[in-house]
Amino acid sequence: MDVSKIKGLHHVTAIATSAKRNLDFYTQVLGLRLVKKTVNFDDPETYHLYFGNEGGEPGTILTFFPWDDVDPGRRGASQATEVAFRVPKGSL
């Protein structure tokens, strides 16, 4: 694979414990748009929620699988533990 052709990330996926709390936080607190709601192909009873900018452009998408009974993650256990957003200067 020629890595020089990679333009960036399309999206990052994480696990959430509550679909409602996840939706409320990312839409009402952070102001992201729910771009798409589908199901987890490996577990069709679980939603796959996509949040992003108004256009749902690649690189702005953060997705979640909400599992109410999931155990808390551990730092250093081969998983992402933080997500950072870049916001335009003067927008806050």
N, CA, C and O atoms as a GROMACS GRO file, in nm:
protein
  368
    1MET      N    1   0.083  -0.117   0.000
    1MET     CA    2   0.000   0.000   0.000
    1MET      C    3   0.088   0.124   0.000
    1MET      O    4   0.184   0.132   0.077
    2ASP      N    5   0.057   0.218  -0.084
    2ASP     CA    6   0.131   0.343  -0.092
    2ASP      C    7   0.068   0.443   0.005
    2ASP      O    8  -0.033   0.506  -0.027
    3VAL      N    9   0.128   0.457   0.125
    3VAL     CA   10   0.070   0.543   0.228
    3VAL      C   11   0.071   0.690   0.189
    3VAL      O   12   0.000   0.769   0.251
    4SER      N   13   0.148   0.729   0.090
    4SER     CA   14   0.149   0.870   0.049
    4SER      C   15   0.015   0.911  -0.012
    4SER      O   16  -0.012   1.030  -0.026
    5LYS      N   17  -0.068   0.815  -0.049
    5LYS     CA   18  -0.199   0.846  -0.106
    5LYS      C   19  -0.308   0.861   0.000
    5LYS      O   20  -0.420   0.899  -0.031
    6ILE      N   21  -0.274   0.831   0.124
    6ILE     CA   22  -0.372   0.845   0.232
    6ILE      C   23  -0.392   0.994   0.260
    6ILE      O   24  -0.296   1.066   0.284
    7LYS      N   25  -0.517   1.038   0.255
    7LYS     CA   26  -0.551   1.179   0.274
    7LYS      C   27  -0.587   1.213   0.418
    7LYS      O   28  -0.585   1.330   0.457
    8GLY      N   29  -0.620   1.113   0.497
    8GLY     CA   30  -0.659   1.138   0.636
    8GLY      C   31  -0.758   1.033   0.683
    8GLY      O   32  -0.784   0.936   0.614
    9LEU      N   33  -0.812   1.054   0.802
    9LEU     CA   34  -0.910   0.963   0.859
    9LEU      C   35  -1.049   0.995   0.805
    9LEU      O   36  -1.083   1.111   0.785
   10HIS      N   37  -1.128   0.893   0.783
   10HIS     CA   38  -1.269   0.914   0.746
   10HIS      C   39  -1.352   0.932   0.873
   10HIS      O   40  -1.428   1.028   0.885
   11HIS      N   41  -1.337   0.840   0.968
   11HIS     CA   42  -1.408   0.851   1.094
   11HIS      C   43  -1.338   0.768   1.201
   11HIS      O   44  -1.254   0.683   1.173
   12VAL      N   45  -1.377   0.795   1.325
   12VAL     CA   46  -1.328   0.721   1.441
   12VAL      C   47  -1.452   0.665   1.510
   12VAL      O   48  -1.554   0.733   1.523
   13THR      N   49  -1.444   0.540   1.555
   13THR     CA   50  -1.557   0.476   1.623
   13THR      C   51  -1.520   0.443   1.767
   13THR      O   52  -1.410   0.397   1.795
   14ALA      N   53  -1.615   0.469   1.857
   14ALA     CA   54  -1.594   0.442   1.999
   14ALA      C   55  -1.719   0.372   2.055
   14ALA      O   56  -1.819   0.355   1.985
   15ILE      N   57  -1.711   0.335   2.180
   15ILE     CA   58  -1.821   0.269   2.249
   15ILE      C   59  -1.880   0.369   2.349
   15ILE      O   60  -1.807   0.442   2.415
   16ALA      N   61  -2.012   0.371   2.359
   16ALA     CA   62  -2.082   0.454   2.457
   16ALA      C   63  -2.169   0.363   2.543
   16ALA      O   64  -2.203   0.252   2.502
   17THR      N   65  -2.206   0.411   2.662
   17THR     CA   66  -2.288   0.328   2.749
   17THR      C   67  -2.437   0.355   2.734
   17THR      O   68  -2.518   0.269   2.771
   18SER      N   69  -2.476   0.470   2.681
   18SER     CA   70  -2.618   0.503   2.669
   18SER      C   71  -2.641   0.578   2.538
   18SER      O   72  -2.578   0.680   2.513
   19ALA      N   73  -2.730   0.526   2.455
   19ALA     CA   74  -2.758   0.592   2.327
   19ALA      C   75  -2.815   0.731   2.350
   19ALA      O   76  -2.776   0.825   2.281
   20LYS      N   77  -2.907   0.748   2.445
   20LYS     CA   78  -2.968   0.878   2.470
   20LYS      C   79  -2.867   0.979   2.522
   20LYS      O   80  -2.862   1.092   2.474
   21ARG      N   81  -2.787   0.939   2.621
   21ARG     CA   82  -2.687   1.032   2.675
   21ARG      C   83  -2.584   1.068   2.568
   21ARG      O   84  -2.541   1.182   2.560
   22ASN      N   85  -2.546   0.971   2.487
   22ASN     CA   86  -2.451   0.994   2.378
   22ASN      C   87  -2.510   1.094   2.279
   22ASN      O   88  -2.443   1.190   2.242
   23LEU      N   89  -2.634   1.072   2.236
   23LEU     CA   90  -2.701   1.162   2.142
   23LEU      C   91  -2.714   1.302   2.201
   23LEU      O   92  -2.683   1.400   2.134
   24ASP      N   93  -2.760   1.312   2.324
   24ASP     CA   94  -2.778   1.443   2.388
   24ASP      C   95  -2.646   1.519   2.399
   24ASP      O   96  -2.642   1.638   2.370
   25PHE      N   97  -2.539   1.452   2.439
   25PHE     CA   98  -2.410   1.520   2.456
   25PHE      C   99  -2.356   1.572   2.323
   25PHE      O  100  -2.321   1.689   2.312
   26TYR      N  101  -2.350   1.486   2.223
   26TYR     CA  102  -2.287   1.527   2.097
   26TYR      C  103  -2.372   1.623   2.015
   26TYR      O  104  -2.318   1.702   1.938
   27THR      N  105  -2.506   1.619   2.030
   27THR     CA  106  -2.589   1.713   1.954
   27THR      C  107  -2.621   1.839   2.033
   27THR      O  108  -2.610   1.949   1.979
   28GLN      N  109  -2.660   1.826   2.160
   28GLN     CA  110  -2.703   1.942   2.236
   28GLN      C  111  -2.588   2.018   2.302
   28GLN      O  112  -2.590   2.141   2.308
   29VAL      N  113  -2.489   1.946   2.352
   29VAL     CA  114  -2.377   2.013   2.419
   29VAL      C  115  -2.271   2.057   2.318
   29VAL      O  116  -2.231   2.173   2.318
   30LEU      N  117  -2.226   1.966   2.231
   30LEU     CA  118  -2.121   2.000   2.135
   30LEU      C  119  -2.173   2.059   2.005
   30LEU      O  120  -2.098   2.120   1.929
   31GLY      N  121  -2.302   2.041   1.977
   31GLY     CA  122  -2.360   2.099   1.857
   31GLY      C  123  -2.332   2.024   1.728
   31GLY      O  124  -2.349   2.079   1.620
   32LEU      N  125  -2.288   1.898   1.739
   32LEU     CA  126  -2.268   1.819   1.618
   32LEU      C  127  -2.404   1.773   1.566
   32LEU      O  128  -2.504   1.775   1.638
   33ARG      N  129  -2.406   1.732   1.443
   33ARG     CA  130  -2.528   1.684   1.381
   33ARG      C  131  -2.527   1.531   1.380
   33ARG      O  132  -2.424   1.470   1.354
   34LEU      N  133  -2.642   1.470   1.409
   34LEU     CA  134  -2.655   1.326   1.391
   34LEU      C  135  -2.666   1.304   1.241
   34LEU      O  136  -2.771   1.328   1.181
   35VAL      N  137  -2.558   1.258   1.181
   35VAL     CA  138  -2.548   1.243   1.036
   35VAL      C  139  -2.621   1.118   0.989
   35VAL      O  140  -2.683   1.117   0.882
   36LYS      N  141  -2.612   1.012   1.069
   36LYS     CA  142  -2.669   0.884   1.026
   36LYS      C  143  -2.694   0.797   1.148
   36LYS      O  144  -2.616   0.799   1.244
   37LYS      N  145  -2.802   0.721   1.145
   37LYS     CA  146  -2.829   0.621   1.249
   37LYS      C  147  -2.857   0.491   1.176
   37LYS      O  148  -2.952   0.480   1.099
   38THR      N  149  -2.774   0.393   1.202
   38THR     CA  150  -2.791   0.262   1.140
   38THR      C  151  -2.773   0.158   1.249
   38THR      O  152  -2.784   0.190   1.368
   39VAL      N  153  -2.745   0.035   1.212
   39VAL     CA  154  -2.721  -0.069   1.313
   39VAL      C  155  -2.583  -0.128   1.293
   39VAL      O  156  -2.524  -0.120   1.185
   40ASN      N  157  -2.533  -0.188   1.399
   40ASN     CA  158  -2.407  -0.260   1.395
   40ASN      C  159  -2.430  -0.387   1.314
   40ASN      O  160  -2.514  -0.470   1.350
   41PHE      N  161  -2.357  -0.404   1.206
   41PHE     CA  162  -2.378  -0.520   1.119
   41PHE      C  163  -2.351  -0.653   1.190
   41PHE      O  164  -2.411  -0.754   1.156
   42ASP      N  165  -2.262  -0.653   1.289
   42ASP     CA  166  -2.233  -0.775   1.365
   42ASP      C  167  -2.332  -0.798   1.479
   42ASP      O  168  -2.342  -0.908   1.532
   43ASP      N  169  -2.406  -0.693   1.516
   43ASP     CA  170  -2.503  -0.700   1.626
   43ASP      C  171  -2.621  -0.609   1.590
   43ASP      O  172  -2.629  -0.497   1.640
   44PRO      N  173  -2.712  -0.654   1.504
   44PRO     CA  174  -2.819  -0.569   1.452
   44PRO      C  175  -2.913  -0.509   1.556
   44PRO      O  176  -2.992  -0.421   1.523
   45GLU      N  177  -2.906  -0.555   1.680
   45GLU     CA  178  -2.988  -0.495   1.785
   45GLU      C  179  -2.922  -0.371   1.845
   45GLU      O  180  -2.982  -0.304   1.930
   46THR      N  181  -2.800  -0.339   1.802
   46THR     CA  182  -2.725  -0.224   1.852
   46THR      C  183  -2.717  -0.116   1.746
   46THR      O  184  -2.682  -0.143   1.631
   47TYR      N  185  -2.750   0.008   1.786
   47TYR     CA  186  -2.739   0.121   1.693
   47TYR      C  187  -2.592   0.149   1.660
   47TYR      O  188  -2.502   0.113   1.736
   48HIS      N  189  -2.570   0.212   1.547
   48HIS     CA  190  -2.442   0.271   1.510
   48HIS      C  191  -2.473   0.416   1.478
   48HIS      O  192  -2.533   0.445   1.375
   49LEU      N  193  -2.433   0.508   1.568
   49LEU     CA  194  -2.464   0.650   1.557
   49LEU      C  195  -2.346   0.726   1.499
   49LEU      O  196  -2.233   0.709   1.544
   50TYR      N  197  -2.373   0.809   1.399
   50TYR     CA  198  -2.270   0.888   1.332
   50TYR      C  199  -2.295   1.036   1.359
   50TYR      O  200  -2.403   1.086   1.331
   51PHE      N  201  -2.195   1.105   1.414
   51PHE     CA  202  -2.204   1.249   1.437
   51PHE      C  203  -2.098   1.319   1.353
   51PHE      O  204  -1.990   1.263   1.330
   52GLY      N  205  -2.127   1.439   1.307
   52GLY     CA  206  -2.029   1.513   1.228
   52GLY      C  207  -2.074   1.656   1.206
   52GLY      O  208  -2.169   1.704   1.267
   53ASN      N  209  -2.003   1.723   1.116
   53ASN     CA  210  -2.039   1.861   1.084
   53ASN      C  211  -2.167   1.862   1.000
   53ASN      O  212  -2.222   1.756   0.969
   54GLU      N  213  -2.212   1.980   0.962
   54GLU     CA  214  -2.338   1.992   0.888
   54GLU      C  215  -2.338   1.912   0.758
   54GLU      O  216  -2.442   1.857   0.720
   55GLY      N  217  -2.223   1.904   0.691
   55GLY     CA  218  -2.216   1.831   0.566
   55GLY      C  219  -2.182   1.684   0.581
   55GLY      O  220  -2.182   1.609   0.483
   56GLY      N  221  -2.153   1.640   0.704
   56GLY     CA  222  -2.114   1.501   0.726
   56GLY      C  223  -1.988   1.464   0.650
   56GLY      O  224  -1.974   1.352   0.602
   57GLU      N  225  -1.896   1.559   0.640
   57GLU     CA  226  -1.775   1.539   0.559
   57GLU      C  227  -1.677   1.443   0.625
   57GLU      O  228  -1.663   1.443   0.747
   58PRO      N  229  -1.608   1.361   0.544
   58PRO     CA  230  -1.504   1.274   0.599
   58PRO      C  231  -1.403   1.355   0.680
   58PRO      O  232  -1.366   1.466   0.643
   59GLY      N  233  -1.360   1.298   0.788
   59GLY     CA  234  -1.267   1.368   0.877
   59GLY      C  235  -1.338   1.439   0.990
   59GLY      O  236  -1.275   1.479   1.088
   60THR      N  237  -1.471   1.456   0.978
   60THR     CA  238  -1.548   1.518   1.087
   60THR      C  239  -1.633   1.415   1.160
   60THR      O  240  -1.700   1.449   1.258
   61ILE      N  241  -1.632   1.292   1.114
   61ILE     CA  242  -1.725   1.192   1.165
   61ILE      C  243  -1.669   1.116   1.285
   61ILE      O  244  -1.557   1.063   1.282
   62LEU      N  245  -1.750   1.112   1.391
   62LEU     CA  246  -1.723   1.033   1.511
   62LEU      C  247  -1.843   0.942   1.528
   62LEU      O  248  -1.956   0.991   1.536
   63THR      N  249  -1.822   0.811   1.536
   63THR     CA  250  -1.934   0.718   1.546
   63THR      C  251  -1.927   0.641   1.678
   63THR      O  252  -1.821   0.627   1.738
   64PHE      N  253  -2.043   0.592   1.720
   64PHE     CA  254  -2.053   0.520   1.847
   64PHE      C  255  -2.142   0.398   1.834
   64PHE      O  256  -2.242   0.399   1.761
   65PHE      N  257  -2.104   0.293   1.906
   65PHE     CA  258  -2.190   0.179   1.931
   65PHE      C  259  -2.232   0.190   2.078
   65PHE      O  260  -2.148   0.172   2.166
   66PRO      N  261  -2.358   0.221   2.108
   66PRO     CA  262  -2.400   0.228   2.248
   66PRO      C  263  -2.438   0.091   2.303
   66PRO      O  264  -2.530   0.025   2.254
   67TRP      N  265  -2.366   0.049   2.405
   67TRP     CA  266  -2.393  -0.076   2.475
   67TRP      C  267  -2.410  -0.042   2.622
   67TRP      O  268  -2.315  -0.004   2.690
   68ASP      N  269  -2.534  -0.056   2.673
   68ASP     CA  270  -2.564  -0.017   2.810
   68ASP      C  271  -2.483  -0.091   2.915
   68ASP      O  272  -2.452  -0.034   3.019
   69ASP      N  273  -2.448  -0.216   2.890
   69ASP     CA  274  -2.382  -0.297   2.992
   69ASP      C  275  -2.232  -0.315   2.969
   69ASP      O  276  -2.173  -0.409   3.023
   70VAL      N  277  -2.172  -0.227   2.891
   70VAL     CA  278  -2.029  -0.241   2.862
   70VAL      C  279  -1.946  -0.200   2.985
   70VAL      O  280  -1.981  -0.105   3.056
   71ASP      N  281  -1.837  -0.271   3.008
   71ASP     CA  282  -1.746  -0.235   3.117
   71ASP      C  283  -1.666  -0.112   3.077
   71ASP      O  284  -1.639  -0.091   2.959
   72PRO      N  285  -1.628  -0.028   3.175
   72PRO     CA  286  -1.544   0.088   3.144
   72PRO      C  287  -1.412   0.045   3.080
   72PRO      O  288  -1.357  -0.060   3.115
   73GLY      N  289  -1.362   0.125   2.990
   73GLY     CA  290  -1.233   0.096   2.927
   73GLY      C  291  -1.117   0.124   3.020
   73GLY      O  292  -1.133   0.188   3.125
   74ARG      N  293  -1.000   0.076   2.982
   74ARG     CA  294  -0.879   0.100   3.059
   74ARG      C  295  -0.775   0.164   2.969
   74ARG      O  296  -0.755   0.118   2.856
   75ARG      N  297  -0.711   0.268   3.017
   75ARG     CA  298  -0.601   0.329   2.941
   75ARG      C  299  -0.492   0.224   2.921
   75ARG      O  300  -0.463   0.145   3.011
   76GLY      N  301  -0.433   0.225   2.802
   76GLY     CA  302  -0.325   0.132   2.774
   76GLY      C  303  -0.373  -0.006   2.733
   76GLY      O  304  -0.294  -0.099   2.726
   77ALA      N  305  -0.503  -0.019   2.706
   77ALA     CA  306  -0.558  -0.150   2.668
   77ALA      C  307  -0.590  -0.153   2.519
   77ALA      O  308  -0.692  -0.208   2.478
   78SER      N  309  -0.502  -0.094   2.439
   78SER     CA  310  -0.517  -0.094   2.292
   78SER      C  311  -0.645  -0.028   2.245
   78SER      O  312  -0.712  -0.077   2.154
   79GLN      N  313  -0.679   0.084   2.308
   79GLN     CA  314  -0.798   0.157   2.266
   79GLN      C  315  -0.772   0.307   2.277
   79GLN      O  316  -0.688   0.352   2.355
   80ALA      N  317  -0.846   0.382   2.198
   80ALA     CA  318  -0.838   0.528   2.208
   80ALA      C  319  -0.905   0.571   2.338
   80ALA      O  320  -1.010   0.519   2.374
   81THR      N  321  -0.844   0.664   2.409
   81THR     CA  322  -0.901   0.709   2.536
   81THR      C  323  -0.938   0.856   2.534
   81THR      O  324  -1.002   0.905   2.627
   82GLU      N  325  -0.900   0.928   2.430
   82GLU     CA  326  -0.932   1.071   2.421
   82GLU      C  327  -0.959   1.109   2.276
   82GLU      O  328  -0.901   1.052   2.184
   83VAL      N  329  -1.048   1.205   2.259
   83VAL     CA  330  -1.077   1.262   2.128
   83VAL      C  331  -1.066   1.413   2.143
   83VAL      O  332  -1.119   1.469   2.239
   84ALA      N  333  -1.001   1.479   2.050
   84ALA     CA  334  -0.988   1.624   2.055
   84ALA      C  335  -1.052   1.684   1.930
   84ALA      O  336  -1.041   1.628   1.821
   85PHE      N  337  -1.119   1.798   1.947
   85PHE     CA  338  -1.180   1.869   1.836
   85PHE      C  339  -1.105   1.999   1.812
   85PHE      O  340  -1.058   2.062   1.906
   86ARG      N  341  -1.095   2.038   1.687
   86ARG     CA  342  -1.039   2.168   1.653
   86ARG      C  343  -1.157   2.259   1.623
   86ARG      O  344  -1.245   2.224   1.545
   87VAL      N  345  -1.157   2.377   1.686
   87VAL     CA  346  -1.265   2.474   1.662
   87VAL      C  347  -1.206   2.602   1.606
   87VAL      O  348  -1.093   2.639   1.640
   88PRO      N  349  -1.280   2.671   1.520
   88PRO     CA  350  -1.229   2.795   1.462
   88PRO      C  351  -1.202   2.900   1.569
   88PRO      O  352  -1.277   2.912   1.666
   89LYS      N  353  -1.096   2.975   1.550
   89LYS     CA  354  -1.061   3.083   1.642
   89LYS      C  355  -1.177   3.182   1.652
   89LYS      O  356  -1.235   3.221   1.551
   90GLY      N  357  -1.209   3.221   1.775
   90GLY     CA  358  -1.316   3.317   1.798
   90GLY      C  359  -1.456   3.259   1.796
   90GLY      O  360  -1.553   3.334   1.806
   91SER      N  361  -1.469   3.128   1.782
   91SER     CA  362  -1.603   3.069   1.773
   91SER      C  363  -1.663   3.033   1.909
   91SER      O  364  -1.782   3.004   1.918
   92LEU      N  365  -1.582   3.035   2.014
   92LEU     CA  366  -1.635   2.999   2.146
   92LEU      C  367  -1.671   3.120   2.226
   92LEU      O  368  -1.717   3.107   2.340
   0.00000   0.00000   0.00000
